[in-house]
């Protein structure tokens, strides 16, 4: 089933993919991290979601978190390019297309889990 990128259906499909991905589950084990993503300039305005790694596994949910470890902001076109694998996250950050506020050290310490997160969602059937 094709889900609109960043829709509630997409979050459901993303969580199913994360739960089924052994690499992500292994990388998420022992990792505690909360990231708030703010995607601006989308077809329906700004869309916010949270990635929560709770030490056992991880999940995504629409909305905001009161106390994220870091907040990551980018526009919709950048989010789509990253989602499709057309843009590397590190390149997006270095070129200023992704802004990070908060505990950058914690993000860097958990980059393996974040790469596994991106990889696990790389094959989602999404429309943009």
N, C-alpha and C positions, 0 to 999 in steps of 0.2 A: 504494500500500500504506500503510495506517495503521500508524504506529509509536507505541508508548507513549512519552510525553514523558520524556526523559532516559534512555531505555533504550539498549542497545548498537545496536539497529536505528535508533533515532532519530539517534544520532551518525553512523551510516553515511549516512542520508538527508540529514542536515545537511551533511556533507562533500561529498556529491554536489551539493547546492544551492549551496554556497559555490563549488565549482569551476566551476559553470555560470553564475554570476552575474557579468556583466561589471563592474557597478558595484562589487561587493565586490572583485573582482580588481584593479581600478584603484586603489581606495582602500587596499588592502593592500600594493600595490607600494611598496617603500621603507620600510615600517613594520615595526619590530621591537618586539614587545610580547608578554608572556606574562601572561595573567590566569587566576587560579584562582577558580573559582566553587564556593561551598559552598551547597547548597540543603538547608535543614533541614526537618524535619516532613513529609517526603513519605510516600506510602503504604507505602514500603519503608524508611523511615528517611531518613538523610542521604544525599544523592547529590552527588558531587564531579565536576567536570570542568574541563578546561583549554582555553582558546582560545589558540592559538599563531599569531602573525603573525611570519613569519621573514624578511621583507624582500622575498619573492617572492609569497607567497600566504598562506593561513591555513587552519587546521583546528581541529576540536574533538575531544577524546578524553576518555573517562571516566577518573576517577582524579585524582590530585594531582600537583603539580609541586614539586620541591624548592626552587626559587628563582624564584617568580613575581615580576613587577614589582608586582603588587597582588593582593589577595584580596578578592573580592566575596561577601558573605554575605547571603542573604535566605531567607525561608521558601518552602515549595512553593507556597502560594497566590499569593504575590507573583510568583514565577517564572512561574506559569501565566498570570497576568494580563498580565505583560509579553510573554510569548510570543504570546498571543492578540491583542495590541495594545490591550487594555483599560486598560492602565496605562503611562504614559510613564515611561521610566527616570529622567529628571530629577525628575519628581514623586515617584517612589518614593524617590529619594535624599533629596530635601528633606524629605519627611515621615518619614524614618527607617525606612522599610521595607527599604531596601538600605543595608548597612554596607560601607564601603571601608577597607581597611588597606593601606598601602604607598604607592607613588609616584603620588599623585593628579595631580601635574603631568604625568606621562607619559600618564596616561589622558586628561587634558584636551587635550594636544597631539595626541592620536590619536582624538578624538571622531568625526571623519568616518569613519574605518575602522570604529569601533564601531557607528555608526548604519547603515552599509552592511551590517555583520554582522547586525544585527537585521532589517533590511529583507530580506536574502537568505533569512532563515529564516522570514519572516512567513507564507509560503504552504505550509509543510510540513504534510502530512496527519498530524496527531498526535491521539492520544486522551489524555485527562487523567483 
